[in-house]
Structure formats: C-alpha cells, structure tokens
Amino acid sequence: MNRNIKVTAVSYLNTKPLLYGIERHPVLSRIDLNVAYPSQIAAQLQNDTTDIGLVSTAAILTIPDAQIVTDYCIAADGPVASVCIYSHCPLEEVEQIYMDYQSRTSVKLAEILLKHHWKKDVVILPAPEDFIDHVQGTTAAVIIGDRALKANHHFPYIYDLAEHWKAFTGYDFVFAAWIANKALPEDFIREFSEANALGLQHIDEVIAANPFPEYSLDTYYRQNIRYQLDDNKRKGLELFLQYLKEMP
C-alpha cells in the first residue's frame, strides 16, 4: 500500500486508552487518523472511505470483506456502565424504548435481550437528538457512551446490557473491534497492535488527561471495560452475530 492507511475511531471515553497509544507510537506516521460515531465508521467501511475502523460489531455483517485485526477491542465481562436501558419505572412496566442512534450494536443487543432474555414486547422508537429529555413515565431509552455515564445519576432504574448478556449467555460481550475491509500489511498490523497495547500501559495518564467527575474512570477502565479480545469474547461475538442473522 503506497499511501497512509486510513484509520477511524470513536472519541468516547472508552477508546481513550487505545487512542493514547496510537497517538504516541511510531505507527502514527503510517496512518491518517480520524474520529466519528460508530454508525458513521460503519458507513465509511462500507463505502471504502476508510481502511480500518473501531466499529460496532453489529456492522461486521454489513461490511464487504470484513475482518477483525488485532486482539484489542471494546468489551465487557460484566457491567459495562455505559450501555444501559434507563427508565423511571421497572422494565416490566416499560411500554416503549428510544434507541440511541449512535450505535447499532447497542440497539440490536437491547432488542435481543428484550426478546430472548426478558421476553418482553415493547414499541421501539427512533431517537431524536434530545431523546433523553423524553424519558418519562413508561417510556425508557437505551443510552450509550459518555452520555450513559452521566445518566447513571438521574434514573432510578438502570439495566446494564453487558451484565444481562453475560447472565443470559455466559459469554462476554464485544461492543466494538478493529475491523478492516481489505487485507493490510502484516507489519502494519503488528505495529498497530503494539500501539494499542502501549495505551493500556498508561491508564493513569489517560485518566489524568480526561477529567470526568460524573464517573470514576479508574473503575471504568480497570473494571468495566475489557480491551483484550480473548476466546470468551470471540465466542460471545459469534453468538451475537448468529442472533443478528436470525433477526428480521
């Protein structure tokens, strides 16, 4: 490849450790780095306007020649804290749910759990930008990312989707992985993996650089988010993709 490799990531707090390493590793000289919403990254991979993206795993089925590169990801082996259903009433009383437009994976995970785990029928609502303000009565919402960490203080009923996936399946859940839409040079993938690892060696510096009073980033990075794509997570991802294939 005779040009820089285009890399796109999300700018949520959960990706900051990975970006920290990429921005400080020599591999940075080989890439053009951009940030976008997960749904936007999926579209870029589909349209071949980026080469590798930290993309929602639900998008894997929609990307031509999709392949996971590196053993680094955004996952959880229990509560993730930043992908939840929020409401002012118990889930059994919820009648309709707004779905956060920023991540298809979180929406599909919620739909799978509602159908197979909670066995509950609800009306699914597309979310306008101010959808959080409309959560009231029997209307709930799936909220993700930094907005979810802030929302943890404002709702009496919170259903952590990664925690419930683990209870339902026994597997960890992978929210995002580095996905390429073409074969990339092996030496680049090796360097890119080293860059990811570098960031995880500097969690204290990442916390210091990203003040976030609403939630402990030490807890978030060291207990909620899991960055290593191990066998349990790969099996959980395979099961999630199988559920997706069966959905209408």
C-alpha positions as CSV (number, residue, x, y, z in Angstrom):
1,M,0.0,0.0,0.0
2,N,1.7,3.2,-1.2
3,R,-0.3,5.6,0.9
4,N,-1.1,6.1,4.6
5,I,-3.7,3.7,6.0
6,K,-6.9,5.4,6.9
7,V,-8.0,4.7,10.5
8,T,-11.2,5.9,12.1
9,A,-12.1,5.5,15.8
10,V,-14.8,6.8,18.1
11,S,-14.0,9.6,20.5
12,Y,-15.8,8.1,23.5
13,L,-14.0,7.8,26.8
14,N,-13.8,4.0,26.4
15,T,-11.5,4.4,23.4
16,K,-9.1,7.0,25.0
17,P,-6.6,4.4,26.2
18,L,-6.3,2.9,22.7
19,L,-6.0,6.3,21.1
20,Y,-3.4,7.3,23.7
21,G,-1.1,4.6,22.5
22,I,-1.8,5.1,18.8
23,E,-1.0,8.8,19.0
24,R,2.3,8.1,20.8
25,H,3.5,5.1,18.7
26,P,5.7,5.3,15.6
27,V,2.8,3.7,13.7
28,L,1.1,7.1,13.7
29,S,3.4,8.2,10.8
30,R,1.8,5.5,8.7
31,I,-1.8,6.4,9.2
32,D,-4.4,9.1,8.7
33,L,-6.4,9.1,12.0
34,N,-10.0,10.4,12.3
35,V,-12.8,10.1,14.7
36,A,-16.6,9.6,14.1
37,Y,-19.7,8.0,15.6
38,P,-19.8,4.2,15.4
39,S,-22.6,4.3,12.8
40,Q,-20.6,6.7,10.7
41,I,-17.5,4.5,10.8
42,A,-19.5,1.5,9.6
43,A,-20.7,3.6,6.6
44,Q,-17.1,4.6,5.9
45,L,-16.0,1.0,5.8
46,Q,-19.0,0.1,3.6
47,N,-18.1,2.9,1.2
48,D,-14.4,2.2,1.4
49,T,-13.5,5.7,2.6
50,T,-11.6,4.3,5.5
51,D,-9.4,1.2,5.7
52,I,-9.8,0.2,9.4
53,G,-12.3,1.3,12.0
54,L,-13.0,0.7,15.6
55,V,-16.6,-0.2,14.7
56,S,-19.7,-1.6,16.3
57,T,-19.6,-5.3,16.0
58,A,-23.2,-5.4,14.5
59,A,-21.7,-3.7,11.5
60,I,-19.5,-6.7,10.7
61,L,-22.3,-8.3,8.7
62,T,-22.7,-5.2,6.5
63,I,-19.1,-4.6,5.6
64,P,-17.6,-6.2,2.5
65,D,-14.6,-8.4,3.3
66,A,-14.8,-7.5,7.0
67,Q,-12.0,-8.9,9.0
68,I,-11.0,-8.4,12.6
69,V,-7.5,-7.1,13.0
70,T,-5.6,-7.0,16.3
71,D,-6.6,-8.7,19.6
72,Y,-7.9,-5.4,21.0
73,C,-11.5,-4.3,21.3
74,I,-14.1,-2.6,23.5
75,A,-15.8,-5.3,25.5
76,A,-17.2,-6.2,29.0
77,D,-17.3,-9.3,31.1
78,G,-20.0,-8.0,33.4
79,P,-21.4,-4.5,33.9
80,V,-20.1,-2.0,31.3
81,A,-21.8,1.1,32.9
82,S,-22.0,2.9,29.6
83,V,-24.6,0.9,27.6
84,C,-27.9,0.6,29.5
85,I,-31.6,0.9,29.4
86,Y,-32.7,3.8,31.6
87,S,-36.2,4.4,32.9
88,H,-38.3,5.9,35.7
89,C,-40.2,2.6,36.1
90,P,-39.3,-1.0,36.3
91,L,-38.7,-2.8,33.0
92,E,-41.8,-4.9,33.3
93,E,-43.8,-1.6,33.2
94,V,-42.0,-0.1,30.2
95,E,-44.1,0.2,27.1
96,Q,-41.7,1.9,24.6
97,I,-38.0,2.5,24.3
98,Y,-36.0,5.1,22.5
99,M,-32.9,3.6,20.9
100,D,-29.7,5.7,20.8
101,Y,-28.9,6.4,17.2
102,Q,-25.1,6.4,17.7
103,S,-24.6,2.6,17.9
104,R,-26.3,-0.1,16.0
105,T,-24.7,-2.8,18.2
106,S,-26.3,-1.5,21.4
107,V,-29.7,-1.2,19.8
108,K,-29.5,-4.8,18.5
109,L,-28.2,-6.1,21.8
110,A,-31.2,-4.4,23.6
111,E,-33.6,-6.0,21.1
112,I,-32.1,-9.4,21.5
113,L,-32.3,-9.2,25.3
114,L,-35.8,-7.9,25.2
115,K,-37.0,-10.8,23.1
116,H,-35.0,-13.7,24.4
117,H,-33.9,-12.8,27.9
118,W,-36.7,-10.6,29.3
119,K,-39.3,-11.9,26.8
120,K,-40.9,-8.6,26.6
121,D,-42.6,-6.8,23.7
122,V,-42.1,-3.0,23.6
123,V,-42.6,-0.3,21.0
124,I,-39.1,0.6,19.6
125,L,-38.8,4.4,18.9
126,P,-36.1,6.0,16.8
127,A,-34.3,8.6,18.9
128,P,-34.2,12.3,18.1
129,E,-31.2,14.2,19.3
130,D,-32.9,15.2,22.5
131,F,-34.4,11.8,23.2
132,I,-33.0,11.6,26.8
133,D,-35.3,14.5,27.7
134,H,-38.3,12.4,26.6
135,V,-37.7,9.5,29.0
136,Q,-40.6,9.7,31.4
137,G,-43.5,7.5,32.6
138,T,-43.4,4.2,30.8
139,T,-41.0,5.4,28.1
140,A,-37.4,4.3,28.6
141,A,-34.2,4.7,26.5
142,V,-31.1,2.9,25.5
143,I,-28.3,5.4,26.2
144,I,-24.6,4.7,25.3
145,G,-21.2,6.1,25.8
146,D,-20.3,9.2,27.8
147,R,-23.9,10.3,28.0
148,A,-24.8,7.0,29.7
149,L,-22.1,7.5,32.4
150,K,-23.7,10.9,33.1
151,A,-27.2,9.4,33.1
152,N,-26.3,6.9,35.8
153,H,-27.1,9.7,38.4
154,H,-30.5,10.6,37.0
155,F,-32.6,7.5,36.6
156,P,-33.9,5.1,39.3
157,Y,-34.0,2.1,37.0
158,I,-30.9,1.1,35.1
159,Y,-30.4,-2.2,33.2
160,D,-26.8,-2.7,32.1
161,L,-26.9,-4.6,28.8
162,A,-23.5,-6.2,29.1
163,E,-24.3,-7.5,32.5
164,H,-27.6,-9.0,31.3
165,W,-25.9,-10.5,28.2
166,K,-23.4,-12.3,30.5
167,A,-26.3,-13.5,32.7
168,F,-28.2,-14.7,29.7
169,T,-25.4,-16.4,27.7
170,G,-22.5,-16.9,30.0
171,Y,-20.3,-15.0,27.5
172,D,-18.6,-11.6,27.5
173,F,-19.9,-9.0,25.1
174,V,-17.8,-7.2,22.4
175,F,-19.2,-3.8,21.6
176,A,-16.6,-2.8,19.1
177,A,-13.5,-4.2,17.4
178,W,-10.9,-3.0,14.9
179,I,-12.4,-4.1,11.6
180,A,-10.7,-3.8,8.2
181,N,-12.4,-4.0,4.8
182,K,-9.3,-5.2,3.0
183,A,-6.0,-7.1,3.6
184,L,-3.5,-4.9,5.4
185,P,0.3,-5.3,5.6
186,E,1.3,-7.7,8.3
187,D,4.0,-5.4,9.6
188,F,1.4,-2.6,10.0
189,I,-1.0,-4.9,11.9
190,R,1.9,-5.8,14.2
191,E,2.8,-2.1,14.8
192,F,-0.9,-1.2,15.2
193,S,-1.3,-3.9,17.9
194,E,1.8,-2.6,19.7
195,A,0.2,0.9,19.7
196,N,-3.0,-0.4,21.2
197,A,-1.0,-2.2,23.9
198,L,1.0,0.9,24.7
199,G,-2.0,2.9,25.6
200,L,-3.2,0.2,28.0
201,Q,0.1,0.5,29.8
202,H,-0.7,4.2,30.6
203,I,-4.1,4.2,32.1
204,D,-3.2,6.6,34.9
205,E,-2.1,9.1,32.3
206,V,-5.3,8.7,30.3
207,I,-7.4,9.3,33.4
208,A,-5.4,12.4,34.2
209,A,-5.9,13.8,30.7
210,N,-9.6,13.2,30.7
211,P,-11.3,14.7,33.8
212,F,-14.8,13.2,34.2
213,P,-16.4,13.9,37.6
214,E,-19.6,12.1,36.8
215,Y,-18.0,8.6,37.0
216,S,-14.7,7.1,38.2
217,L,-12.6,6.5,35.1
218,D,-10.3,4.3,37.2
219,T,-13.3,2.0,37.7
220,Y,-14.4,2.4,34.1
221,Y,-11.0,1.5,32.6
222,R,-9.9,-1.1,35.1
223,Q,-13.2,-2.9,35.9
224,N,-15.9,-2.1,33.4
225,I,-14.1,-2.1,30.0
226,R,-12.1,-5.1,28.8
227,Y,-9.7,-4.4,26.0
228,Q,-8.3,-7.9,25.2
229,L,-10.2,-9.9,22.6
230,D,-9.8,-13.4,24.1
231,D,-11.6,-16.6,23.4
232,N,-14.6,-16.0,25.6
233,K,-15.2,-12.7,23.9
234,R,-14.8,-14.2,20.4
235,K,-17.4,-16.9,21.3
236,G,-19.7,-14.2,22.6
237,L,-19.3,-12.2,19.4
238,E,-20.0,-15.3,17.3
239,L,-23.3,-15.9,19.3
240,F,-24.3,-12.2,18.9
241,L,-23.7,-12.3,15.2
242,Q,-25.8,-15.5,15.0
243,Y,-28.7,-13.8,16.7
244,L,-28.3,-10.9,14.3
245,K,-28.6,-13.2,11.3
246,E,-31.8,-14.6,12.7
247,M,-33.4,-11.2,13.2
248,P,-35.9,-9.9,10.6
